[in-house]
Amino acid sequence: MSLRYFHRTSVTPEVVLAEADRFFTRTLAISDTGLRTRTYAGTIGRVALTVGMEGGHYTRVTIETDQMGESEADKLAKRFLAVVHKKAEPDHELRGAY
């Protein structure tokens, strides 16, 4: 079973991918890369990221984990989406226990 999260942002796909590499490689290793995809894996599980243009002005960020909700991989995925949100809106306050 896996969980999938979506986020729409004004941050470009290239910036999202660069930010993902910085964020996830603190805990996980890059196990696969593509033009608009990344997969990170480690002892806590696997996180797969896909970015693409949506509506011409937005980037759709999709993150999927191979773990159940509230696992460490799941918390990392949700935290990353909050980081992307803050990148688009610097005044956004990061909250949450993830």
ZIKALIN-V217629 format. One record per pair of residues at least 24 apart in sequence whose ideal C-beta (glycine too) atoms are under 10 Angstrom apart, sorted by the first residue. I is the first residue (numbers start at 1). J is the second residue. Records with the same first field share a line. If there is no record, write none. Layout:
I->J / J
This chain:
1->65 / 66 / 67 / 68 / 69
2->45 / 46 / 48 / 64 / 65 / 66 / 67 / 68 / 73 / 74
3->63 / 64 / 65 / 66 / 67 / 68 / 69 / 70 / 71 / 73 / 74 / 77 / 78
4->48 / 50 / 62 / 63 / 64 / 65 / 77
5->61 / 62 / 63 / 64 / 65 / 74 / 77 / 78 / 80 / 81
6->50 / 54 / 60 / 61 / 62 / 63 / 64 / 81
7->51 / 58 / 59 / 60 / 61 / 62 / 63 / 78 / 80 / 81 / 82 / 84 / 85 / 88
8->54 / 55 / 57 / 58 / 59 / 60 / 61 / 84 / 88
9->51 / 54 / 58 / 59 / 60 / 61 / 81 / 84 / 85 / 87 / 88 / 89
10->57 / 58 / 59 / 84 / 87 / 88 / 89
11->51 / 58 / 59 / 61 / 84 / 85 / 86 / 87 / 88 / 89
12->51 / 53 / 59
13->50 / 51 / 52 / 53 / 59 / 60 / 61
14->51 / 59
15->51 / 59 / 84 / 87 / 88
16->49 / 51 / 59 / 60 / 61 / 80 / 83 / 84 / 87 / 88
17->49 / 50 / 51 / 59 / 61
19->80 / 83 / 84 / 86 / 87
20->47 / 49 / 51 / 61 / 63 / 80 / 83 / 84
21->49
22->83
23->49 / 76 / 79 / 80 / 83 / 84
24->49 / 63 / 73 / 76 / 77 / 80
26->76
27->72 / 73 / 76
28->72 / 73 / 76
37->62
38->63
39->64 / 66
40->65 / 73 / 76 / 77 / 80
41->66 / 73
42->72 / 73 / 76
43->72 / 73
44->71 / 72 / 73 / 74 / 75 / 76
45->71 / 72 / 73 / 74 / 76 / 77
46->73
47->73 / 74 / 76 / 77 / 80
48->77
49->77 / 80
51->84
58->88
59->84 / 88
61->85
70->97 / 98
72->98
74->98
